[in-house]
Amino acid sequence: MPRIFLQWLSLVAIIWLQSINGTNSNFPAYSSQLKHLLSISQIQLNNLAFASDAGKLFGWLSGSAANYLPMWLVLILGSSLGLIGYGVQYLFLIGRVSNLSYGAIFFLAMLAGNSICWINTVCYLVIIRNFPLDSQLAVGLTGSYQGLSAKIYTDIVDVVYPCSNVERARAYLFLSSVLPLTVSVIVAPVVRVINTVKTKREEVAFILILIITTVTGAFAIMGSIGSASSLLSPFTGAVGMVALLLAPLPIPLGLGLRHQIGKLAGEKIHNEETNSVSLDKTESGVTLDISDIISESPRESFELSFSYTSEKMNGDQQSESSTSGDDKISETNEINSVMEEIGVKVMLRRLNFWLYFFVYLFAVTLGLVFFNNLGQIAESRGRSASSLVSLSSSFGFFGRLIPSIVDYFVSRRKYMISRPAFVVALMVPTGAAFFLLLVKDNTALWLYISTATIGVCTGAIASISVSLTTELFGTKNFGVNHNVLVINIPIGSFLFGYLAAIVYRKEANAKGKCFGMECYRNTFILWGTLCFIGTFLALILYARTRKFYNSQRSQGNRS
């Protein structure tokens, strides 16, 4: 098969993986029901949300495994962990498994959360190595689909169980256990590193996928807004989403077909020229003998033999590499500029890492904690949790897409944008959104605006972080380095979520329920303040890396 076909097919496969890999974002949609079914307190419920994030404490294992195991095996192992983690919880809810302690459920939630790291590691490594010239664009395009996970799962649940809250909670857990493994098995043969000799920018293909991705996000938002969603039935919404997920598939098929047609046309022209030369020599009565070539020009004979041998060897190597898969990850095309190429031990001694760590903690992690509590926040204000979850998912999708769009147009002008500066610009509206949640509004308009803003900004920062990790610390140890960074997610999930649960319990009634603005007022003030502290730390990181990004711009201008 043509390498360009396999290269772009891997991108489509990763889009499908990312679209169903955000299983932790489903938690708010069934958290209230889970709390009722298990008869647990708000703090215990918060601990289960933390358990899902705590799985990322061991995310570095997936990075280490990817250094020694083929990608398809890492993918299957990761999705199998999700099958066990979510699957046993599902069996517990339907009564097929009994006598599970709270500690056992906590462990299963942590196992399920860890499975996300394995799938993410495979996706990031394959994309970065298969598209070295456009890694930010490719990572952003594929990673944005993870922001749609909650929307996709909600669409499926709406079709199967439109009314029953108990059945909906069970359906979310069942889908979270089965769907990632099913998709992983389907795409495992094509999710691999392609050992390309040359990497050529396929701008038309990227533009087409960008258009499809934008349309997919617009369709998701249309199905999340109350007035617009009423125009689409649940079945129509689900079918439309599946069709849009399949829409990128013709792109690798078209590129592969174009390559084959060009190859056949080239061979035909070569054969015609060869036959023409042979015919001319035959008609003139000249016979070509290799001994004549040797006797007349030994130098020309050597060059001819060397050229033929080289071409044959290159052809054999290309044929072998196209079928060898990803058993050995190629180091070719490693063109992305980095500040330094270091491992995790050295990285932990760098000030830039700790600045980056706390910036991520007060931005992406804080946003994830907000989304984990979205079910309780919606309930406290008398709003639908499902609509807010779908809204945050849809806008998070566009947030992850924004860095790709910016990077594409900036790179065409041979200009390199500073990632830390980009993060600063995104953290300011995030902090403001937390304070806007304090505004009293009977229509909940500010609740929806703030949720959308936090979704866009945290999604964009999450997308930028993949490229920022490679630029600060290199690509060779990315799998381990980035998973060490996201360890702050379970840490922040526990600290910020636990404080939110304490405030909630303090304001709750005798039944453990809280209604009104006071439930999360102090929590929003704390979160907003921390976000602005993170903004200041991002400014320091920008100042420390400004020289590096300026040098990259200078190189881009010279080229």
N, C-alpha and C positions, 0 to 999 in steps of 0.2 A: 504494500500500500504506500502511496506517496506520503512523505513525512509531513507535508503541509496539511494533509487531510487528518492525520493522527494528531498533529499539534492542535488544530482548531477543534477537533472532536473532543479532545481532553478539556478544552475550555467550556464547551457546551455541557459535558458531563459534570464539571465542577459547579456550573450554574445550578444544575439539578440537585447536586449534593447540598449546596449552601441553602437552597430554598427550603429544605426540610431539616436542616441541622440546628435551627434555633429553637430546639424543644424546650429549653429553660424559659423562653418567653411565653410559653403556654401556662405557666404557673398561676399568674393572676386570674386567668379565666376560670380556674376551678378551685382557687385557694379558699374562697368563702365556703364552698360546698365541702371541701376537704376538712375544713375546720369543724363544720357541723357533723359530718359523718364520723370523725375520729374523736369528737368531744374534747378538743384541745384548746388551750388558751391562745391568745394572740402572740405571746412570746414563743410558745411552742411552735406555732405556725411559722413565725419568723425564722425560727431555727431550721425548719425544713427548707425554707427558701435559701438560707445560708448553706445548708448541706449541699444543695445543687451547685452552688458556687464553690464550695469547699473542694469539690472534685478537681478544680483547676489547680489545687495545691500540688497535685501529682501530674499535671499536664506535661511537665518536662520529660516524663517517661515516654510519651509519644514521640517527642523530638529525638530522644536517644534511640528508640526503636526504629525510627525512619533512617537512621544512619547505618543500620545493619540489615533491615528487612526490606523486601520489595514493597512498593507502595500499596499494591492491592491487598497484601496481607495486613498491613497496618490499618487500612480502611476497614476490612472485615472485622478485625479485632476490636476496633473502636465501636463500630455499630453493634457488635455483639454485647458489649458492655451496656449499651443503651437498652438492648432487648431484655437483659436481665434486670437492670435497675428499674425501668418503667414497667416491664412486664409483670414482675412479682407484685409491685404496688397495685397494678390493675387486678390481678387475681385476688389480692387481699380485699379490694373494694367490692368485688362481685361475690365474695364469700367462698371462693375456691381454695384459698389459703387462709388458715386461721392461726390464732395465737402468735401473731407477729408483734413483737414489742416495739415501743416507740424508737428504741435504739436501732432496731433492725431496719425500720422504715427510714431512719436518718441515714444509715449506711447505704441503703438502696438509692436514695436520692443523691448521695455523693457519688456513687458509682455511675449513675445516669449522667450527672454533670461532667464527670471525667470523660465520658464517651465523646462529648462535643469537642474536646481538645484534640482527640485523635483524628477526627474527621477534618477539623480546621487545619491541623498540621499538614496533612496530606494535600489539602487544597492549596495552601499557601506555598508549599515547597514546589509542587508541580507547576503552578502558575509562574512563580518567580524564575524558575529555570527554563520553562518552555517559552517565555516571552520576556527575555532579558532587556530588550529595547523599550518595552512598554509595560514594565512590571506594575507601576502604580495604576495605570489605566486598566490593565487586566485584573489586578487584585480588587480594585474598586468596583468594576463591573460585576465580577462574580460575587464578591463579598456583600454587595448591596442586596442580593437576593436573600441573604440570611435575615435581613430586616423584614422580609415578607413572610417569614415562617409562621408567625402567629396568625396572619391573615389567611394563609393557605390552610392551616389546620382548622381555623374557624369556619372557612367556607365549606370544608368537608363535613364538619360537625353540624353545621346549619342544615345541610341536605339530609343527613341521617337522623338527627335528633333535634328538631327545631324548637321544641318546647320544654321537655323534661330536663331540669337542672341536674338531677342525679345521673341520668343517662349521659348527659353532656360531659360531666366530670369524668365518667368512666371512658367515654369515647376519646377524650383528649389523651388520657394515659395509654389507651390501647394503640392509638395512632402514633404516639411518641415512641412506643416500643417497637412497632412493626415497620413503619414507613422508612426510617433511616436505613435499616438493614436491607429491606427490599430494594431500595434505590442503589445502595452500595454494591449489592450482588450484581445488579444490572450493569453498572458503569465500571466495575472493578477492572475488566480487561482493557479499558481505554484510558483509565486514570494512571498515567505513567509519565516519566520524564522522557522526552524525545531527544535523542542525541543529534541535534542538527549541526551541520557544518557551517551553515550561514543562516542568519536570521534576518528576514526582510520585513519591513513594515508593510502591513496590509491595511492601509488606511480605510479603504472602502469597506472591508469586512468589519473593522472596529466601528465605523460610523453606522453600519447596519445594525450591529448588536446594540450600540448606544441608543439608536432609535427604538428598537424593540424593547429594550430595558426601560426607557422613558415611558413608552406606551403602557407597559406592564405596571409601572408604578402609578401612572394616572388612573388606570383601570382599578387598581387596588384602593386608591384614595376615594374614587367615585363610589366604590362599594362600602366605604367606611363612614361616609357622611350621611346622616340620617335622611335628608330629603332626596339625595341621589340614590341611596341604596334601596329605597322603596320602589324604584323603577326596575330593578333587577330582581328576579326570583333567586332563591338560594342555589337552585340547580343551574340557572344561567350563569351566575357568578362563578360557580365552581368549574363549569365547562369552559368558560372564557379564560379563566386563569390557567387551566391545563393547556389550552390551545396556545396561549402566549408563552408558556414554558417550553413548548415544543417548537415555537417559531424560529429560534436560532439554529435548529438542526440543519436546514438546507444550506447554511453558509459553509460549513466544512465540506459538504457534499459538492457544492459548486466550485470551491477552491480545488478540491481533489480532481474533479472532472476537467477543470481548466488546465491543471498541470498535466494530466494524461493526454489531453488533446494536443497541447504544446509539444510534449515529448514525442508523440506519434508523428506530428507534422515535421519535427526536426529530423527524426529518423528517416522519414520519407524523402526529404530534401537531400540528406546525406547519401542515401542509397542511389537517388537519381544522379547526383553529381559523380559518384563512384562509377556507376554504370556508363555514364557519358564519357568519362576519361578512359575507361577500359575499351569502349567501342572505338574511340578515336585512335587509340594506339593500335588496335587490331586492324582497322581499315588502312592505316599507314604502313602496316607490315612490321611494326615494332613489337618485340616481345620483351616483357619486363622480367628480369631474372635477378634474384637477390645477390648472386655472385657478382653480377655487373655493378650493383650498387656498392658492394664492399670494395671491389677493386678500384672503382672510380673515386670513391670518397669515403674513406674510413670514418672521418669525423661526422659526416652526414648520416652514415649508417648507425653510429653509436647514438646520435641524437634521436634518430627515428626509433631505435630499440628502446631507449630510455623513456621516450615520450609514451610509447605504447605500454611499457611496463607500468609506468606511473598511473596512466589512465586506468589500467586494469585493476591495479591495487586500490585506487580511489573508489572505483566502482564496487569492488568486493567489500571494502570497508563500509561503504554507504549501505550496501545491501545487508550486511551483517548488523550494522547499528540500527537499521530500521526494524529489524525483527528481534533485537535483543531486549527490548523493553527497558525497564528501569532497574534491572538488577544491579547495574553500576551507574551511579549518577554522573553525568558528564560535567566536567568543569569548564567546557567550552562556552563561549559567549558570555562569560562573567564580566560584563562591561559596566555594571552599575558602580558609580563612584561612591566610596565610603570613607569615613573619617579614619577608621582603623578596623582591622580584621582581628577580633579577639574572641576568646572563649568566655564561658560564664564566670570562671574564677576571677579573671582580670576585670571583667565587666562590673562585678560587684564592688570593686575598689575604685570605680570611676564616679566622680561627683555628678557627671552628666546623667549617669544611670539613675541616681537617687532623685535628682530633679525630675527626670522623666517619670520615675516611679510614682512620685506624689502628684504630678500633673495628671497622670492617668487615673490615680486614685480619686482625685477631686473633680474629675470630669466624667470619664466613661463609667467608672465603677459607681459613682454617685448617681448617674443616670440609670444604671441597671437596678440599683436599690429602689429608686423612685418607681420604676416599672414593676418591680416585685411587689410593691405596696399599692399598686394602682387599683387592684380589686377592692382593698379596704378603703382607699381614698374615695373611689367612686361610690361605694356603699355609704360612706359617712356623709356624702353630699346628695344622696338619693339619685344617683345616675347609674347608667348601665355600664358594668365593667367590660362587657364584650366590645361595646362600641369604642371605649377609650383604648382598649388593648389593640383593636384593629387600627385605630387612628395612629397610635404610637408606632405600631409596626410599619404602616404605610409610609409615614414621614421619616422613620428611621431608614427605610429603604432609600428614599431620595437623599437623605443625609450621607449615606455610604456612597452614593453615586456622585455627589458634588465634587469631591477631590479628583475623581477620574476625569470629569468634564473640564475642570480647571487645568489639570495636568496636561490634557490633550492639546488644548489651545495654547497653553504656555510653551509646551515643548516644541510646537511647530515654529515658534519664534526663537527657538534655541535659547530659551530662558529657563532657569531653574528656580522655582519658588521655594522659599524657606518654610519647611514643615513646622518648626516651632512658632513662627510668626502666624501661620495659618491656624494653628491651635489656639493662639492668643485671641485671634479674631472670632473664633467659635465659642470660646469660653465666656466671653462677655455677655452675649445674649442668653447663655445657659443660666448664669447666675441671676440675671434679671428676671428670667422666667420663674425661678423659685420664689422670688419676692412678689411677682404678679399673682401667684397662687393665694396670696394673703388678701387680695381684693374681694370684697363681698359682692356677689353677683348672683341674682336669682336664676338667671338663664344659664349659668355655668359657662359663659362665653370665655372667660379668662382661663378656666380650667382646661378647655379644649385648646385654646391658643398656646398656653404654657406647655401642655403635653406635646403638641406638635413641634414646638420650638426645641424642647429638650430632646425629642426624638431625632430631629434633623441634626442638631449640633453634636450630640453624643455619637450618633451614627457616623458622621463625618470624621470625628476624631478617631473613632475605632478603625476606620478605613485608613486614615493617614498613619496610624501607629505602625502598621505593617511595614510601610516604606521607611518610616522614621527609625525603626529598629535596625533595618538593614543599613541605612546611611550612617547611623551612629556607631554600630558595632559589627558590621559586616554580614555577609551572606552565608559563609561556610558553617557557622554555628547558629543560624537563625532559628532552627526548630527548637533548640533548647533555650536560647536567649529570650525569645519572645514568650515562651511558656513560663519562664521565670518572672518576666515582667507582669504577666496577668495573674500571678499569685496574689497581687493586691486586690483582686476581685473578691475572693472569699474573705480576706481580712476586712475590706470595707463593707462587704455585705453583712458580716457579723456586727461590726462596730456601729455602723450607721443604722442598720435595720433593728438592732437591739435597742438603741436609744429611741427610735421611732415607736417601737412596741411599748416601751416604758411610758412614753408620753400618751400613747393611745389608751393604755390600761388606766392611767391616772384619770383620764377624762371619761372613761366608759361608765355605763350604768351597771346595775346589779347583774344583768345578763351577759356582761362582757362586750356589749355593743356601744359604739360611740357615733353620734350624729352631730354634724355641725362643723363650723370653721375651726373650733378650738381643738379638734382631734389631732390636727397636724400643724397647727400654727407655729409652735416653737420649733418643730422639726424642720419646717420650710425655712425659717430664719437661719437655723444652724447650717442647713445644706447650702443655702445661698451664700452665706459667709464663707464657707469652706471653698465654694466654687471660685469666689473672687480671690481667695488666698492662692488657689491653684493657678489662677490667671497671672498673679505676680510671679510665681515660680516659673511659669512658662516664659515670661518675659526674661528672666535670668537665663534660662536655657537658650533662648533666642540670642541673647547677647554673647553667650559663650560659643555659639556655633555660627555666628554671623560671618566670621572670616572664612570658614569652610564653604558656605553657600555662595559667598562673593567670588571665591576662587572658581567654583563650578560655573558660575555665570560667565566669568571671563573666558574660561575654556570653551563654553558654548558659543560665545561671540566670535572667538578666533576660528572655530570650525565652520 
